Amino acid sequence: MELLQAFKFELMPTGEQARKMRQFAGACRFVYNKALAFQKENHAAGQKFVGYVGMAKRLTEWRNSVDTPWLKDGPVHTQQHALKHLEAAFKNFFAGRASFPQFKRKGLGDSFLFPDKNQIEVDAGNGRIKVPKLGWLRYRKSRDVLGEVRSATVSLRAGKWYVSILTRRQVEWPVPHGPAVGIDVGVARFATMSDGSYIAPLASFRKHEQRLAKSQRRMARKVKGSSNWKKAKARIQNIHARIANARSDFLHKASNTISKNHAMIAVEDLKIRNMSKSAKGTADAPGRNVHAKSGLNKSILDQGWGEFRRQLEYKTARRGGFFVAVDPKNTSRTCPCCGHVSKENRKTRALFACVNCGHKANADHVGALNVLAAGHAVIACGGMAQSGQPAKQEPAEGACAPVGILVL
């Protein structure tokens, strides 16, 4: 099968190359914002949306204009792709998948893409890549680049430049290995598996919270735009980058281990945005336990549940396994032995004690068992599992079995 994979490395540019990369990123940002302003003017005048072909003609005019001659210093393909990004943003807006495109700000998401594979050359042995108008760029080689190079994206983050090399290669169709597993995510335990094992949370933001707050207070006392203010801002960016890097490393290692050792993975289809909404309320209807809810929201977002699910999904598919998301309703209230559903079964956050049969166990482990049973039911019957379905119930004669359909 065909596999698309990106390899990301930190660049080690010279001073001249770093100056050019800032210039190229600024040119792409300028083209994006100018095209967005043009689209807004057209909309205000009652005219139709102009597609990529029409905007590409205007890009030629802008590059040849006496007002913006510096646009010619940058590669034209990177600026054309900025227009494609804007067109994709509008398509997502028209389809209801995203909000209206916003103007880009300097220093926030600066990047540019080289889409022509014939203009990119990778020297993996010496850890360098050649791109138009920048020449050979050295990068910190952490692994080999596998496959045929398709494109390269250069981005700036916390004062450091990175390159993401997209490749394509043919691989053998994978054969999944291992048993099926259900996963229950939480705050006290990051992920609890149906086999009884669990992964402790990293909580990278909590570890750096005080240091971050101290740096933010120092920045607030600086004159905005001054040299000291810029230095304080850079320190804050470095802390945020360290938090994000630690979380990303933790999630990749956890998802890689789980997907490698299990042929089927079932998780809860959680609505994280709804779970982490503010409880502040309004002036007329103020919320309750606002401080406690704020702390819970911070802990939920610190775990990275959404990114964890995304990584599990694509890594399981890459290894040929099955991934299923089930309805989270009553997964922590259903007894895995008798199927009794009651909120009284959840005595505390950590203790599950069935009021019907007396079964006691860790609440997260019970949730993982029910998630696994619901996942089997979804795959076997092609629908959502019934609430109250016990995890260990034997199927009735002639009925489709909620468990045991996948034995790999």
N, C-alpha and C positions, 0 to 999 in steps of 0.2 A: 504494500500500500504506500501511498505518497504521504510524507510527513513534512510539515512546515515547522521549523523551529528557529527561535531567535537566541543568539548568543550575545550577552551584554558584557562589556569590558570597560574599565576606567581608562581614559586616554591620558597620555603624557605629552601634551603639545608643547612646542616652543612658544616663546612670547609672541612671535609674529603669527603663528598659527592660531593661538588663542584670540588674538585681536581680530583676525579674519573670521573666525567662527562667531564671535560676538556680532560682527558686521553682517554675516550671512543670516544669523538668527533675527537680527533687527530688520533686515530687508524683507524676510518672510513675514514677520509680524506686521510690517508696514503694508505689504500687499494684501494680507488678510483683512486688516482693519479698513483699508481704502475700499476694498471690494465690498465689505459689509456695509460701509457708509453709502456706497453706490446703490446697493440693494434696498437699503432703507429709503433713500430718496425716490427710487422707482416705485416702491410700495406707497409712499405718501402721495405720489403723483398719479396713482391708480394704474400704473403699468405692470406688466407681467414680470415674473421672476426670470432673471437672465441666467442661463445655465453656464456650464464650464466653458463651452466653446466660445460663447460671447464674451465671457470675462477674460479668456486667454487672449483674445484680440485686443482688449483694452490693456492687458499687461504689456503687450508689445508697444502700445502707444506710451505707456508710462515709462518703459525702459528707454524709449527714444526721445522722451520729453526733455527739454532744457531745465525743467524744474527738478527732475529726479534723475540726473545722469548717473548717480552713484548706484542705481539699481543694476546697471550693467556689470558692476564689479563682482556681483554674486552669480552663482550658477543659475541659469534660467530654469532648469528642471526642478530645483528646490522651490522656487517661487511659483511655478505652475502647480506643484503639489500642494502648496498652501491654499490655492484656489480650490483644489479638489477636496481638501479638508473642510473648507467653508461650504461647498456644495453638499458634502455628506452631513454637515451639521444642519443645514436647512432641510434635507430629506428626513432626518430624524425628527426635526421639529414638525414638519408637515404630517408625519406619521404618528405623532403624539408620543414619541419615545423620549423626547428631550425638550427642554425649554428653548426659548428663542436664543440664537447665537449672541454671544457677548463679545465686546472688543477685548483684544488681548493686551495685557500690561507687560511692561518691560521687567525682566527678571522673574517672571512667573510662567513656568513651562516653556522657556526658550528652547527651541529645537528646529531642526530642518532635516529633510529626507532626500537621499540620493536614490531615485527609483530605477535608474538605468544600470543593469547588472554589467553591461559592457564597459562602463566607466569605473568599475570598482575592482580592485585587485587586493587579495589577502595573501600576505606572506606569513603563514602561521608559524613557520619555523623560527622566524625572528621576531614574532609578535608585533606586526605592523600591518597597516591597511592603507591603501592608496585611493584617494577620492579626488574629484575634479577641484582645481584651484587651491587645494590644500597640500597636495603631494602626499608623501608617506607620513602617516601618523603612527607613533608608537603607542601600544596599549599594554596594560598589565595582563599578561596571559595567564589565565587560571585553568583553562581547558582547551581542547582542540576544537576548531570550527569544522563541523561535519556537513557535507553536502554541497550543493551548488549554490553560490551566493546569488540572492535575488535582489536585495536592496540593503541600504545601510542608513540608520537614523542616528544623528548626532544630537545630544541633548545636554543641557546644563542643569545641574542640581547641587545646591549648597556650595557653589563656587567650584565644582569639579565637573569636567566634561566626560561624557560617556558615549560609547558607540554601541548600537544594537544591530547586529548583523543577522538578517533574515536569510535562512537557507532552506533548500528543498532537496529531499533525497528519498529514494525508494528503500523501504524496509520490509522485512517479512511480516506477514500477518501474525500478531502476537497471540499466544495461548495463555489465558489467565491461570493463575495458580492460587491455591489457598481456599479457605472456607468463606462463607458469607458472614458479614458482620453488620450490626446495627450500631449507630453512633449517636450518643446524646451529648450535646454541647452545653456547657454551663460556665459559671463564673468561678466557683470554688474548685471544680475540676474542669479543665479546658475541654476534654473529650473523654467520655466514658464509653468503652466498647462492651458489646453484649457478652464477650467472653470473660468479663470481670476486670480486665485491665483498664487503666486510664492514663491520661497524659496530664501532668500538672501544668497549670497556666504559667506563662512567662511574665505577663503584665509589664511589658517594657516601658510603657508610659508612666506607670506608678513608680518605677525605679528612678526615673529621671524627672519626676514632677517637681520636686522641691528645687532642684538645680535649674530647671526651666523657668520656674516662677521667679527665682532670684535674678536670672538674666533678663527676664522681661521687665522687672522693676528697674533694673539698671538702665535699660534702653529707654524706658519712659521718662527718665530724668535727663536724657540727652536732648540737645537741640536737633530737631528733625532735619535730616539732610546733611548734618555735619559729619566730619571724619570719624569722630567718636561714636556717633549714632550708627554709621555704616558698620563700624567694627562690632558694636553690640548686636546689630542685626545679623551679621555673619555668624556670631557665636550662637545665637538662637537657631539659625538655620542648621548649623552643625549638630545641635542637640536634637532637633526634629529629624534630621537625616539619620542620626544614630539610632533613634527610637524606631524609625521605619525600617532600617536595615536589620535590626535585631528581630523585629516582628516578622519580617519577610523570611529571614533565615529560619526562624522557628517554624513557621507555617510550611515552608517548603520541605523541611526535614520530616515533619510530622505527616504531611500528606503523602510524601514519597514512600515512607515506611508502610503506611496503611495500604496504599494502592498496590504496592509491590507484593504484599503478603495476603491479599484477599481478592477473591474472584468476583464478589458482589459486595457492594457497599450501599447501605440504606441510611439516609439522614432525614432530619425533620425539615420540612419546607417552611422555615421561619421567616416572618416578615420583620426583619431587623429594624427597618425604618420606623415601623409602628411601635416596636418594643422600646426604642430609644427616644421616643418623643418626649419633649419637655412637659413637666407636670405643673409648670408655673401658673397656667391658666390666664385669666384676664382680671381686670380691676373689679368687674362686677361678679365674676365667679372665680375667685382665686383657688389654686390647687391645694392639695393636702400632701403633707410629707414631701415637700418640694426638695429639701436638702438631701433626704435619703434617696429619692428618685434620681436626683442629679448624680449622686455617687454611683448608683446602679447603672445609669446610662453611660457614665464614663468607663465603668468596668466592662460593660458589654462591648462598647466600641474599641476598647483596648485589646480585646481578645481577637478581633479580626475574623468573626464567624463567616461573614460573606465571602471574604477572600479564601478562607479555608475550604468552603464548599466549592468555590470555583476551581481551585486547584485539584481537589479530589475528583471533580467531574471530568476534567480534561485528562488527568493522569490515569484515571481508571479506563477511560475510552482508549487512550494510547496503548494501554497494556491489554486491551481486548476484554476487559471485565464489564460488569453491569453496574450502573449507578442509577439509583432511584431516590427521589425525594417524596416523602409521604406527609400526609396531613398530621400536624403536631397535636391535634385535639385529643385530649385525655390520655396521651402517652405516659404521663407521669401519675395518672390517677387510676389506671387500669391494673388489676392484679394479674400477673403473668401466670398464676396457677388456676384461679377459678373464673377470671374474667370480670369480676365485680368492679364497677366503676363508681367511685365516690370521691369527693374532695376530702372526706375524712380519712381516706387511706394515706394521704400525705400528712403525716404527723408534724414533721419539721422539714426543713430544707434538705436534710440528709437522710431522714428515716422514712421508710415506707412500711406501713403496717396495715394489712388488709383487715377491715372490720368484719368481713364475711367469713374468711377461712383462717385468719390469723397469720398469714404469711408475712414474714419480716425480711427486709433486705435494704440495701442502699438505694435511695430513690433514683439516683442517676443510672444505676445498673438496671433497675426495673424499666426506666424509660428506654434504655438501649435495647432491652429485650423486646419491648413492644414495638419499637421502631423497626427492628429486624423482622418481626412477624408481619407488620404492615407492609414492609417492602416485599416480602415473599408473596403476599396477597395481591399486591399491585402487579407484579410480574406474572403471577399465575392466572389471575382473573381479569387483568386488564383494567382495573379500576381501583379506587381508593378503598383501603381496608375499613371495615365497619368499626366504629367506636365500641369498645367493650369486648372486642375479640380477644380471648386469652392467648398468650404467646405459646402455650403448650397444649392447646386444645387439639384433640384428634378430629380430623375432618369427618363429616357425616358421609354415609354411603352415597356415592353418586355426585358429591359436591367437589368443587375444585379445592385443592389443598392449599392453605395459606403458607405452609412451610414445607420444605423438602423438595421443591420443584427444581432447584438448582443444586446438583451434587457435582462439584468440580474438584 
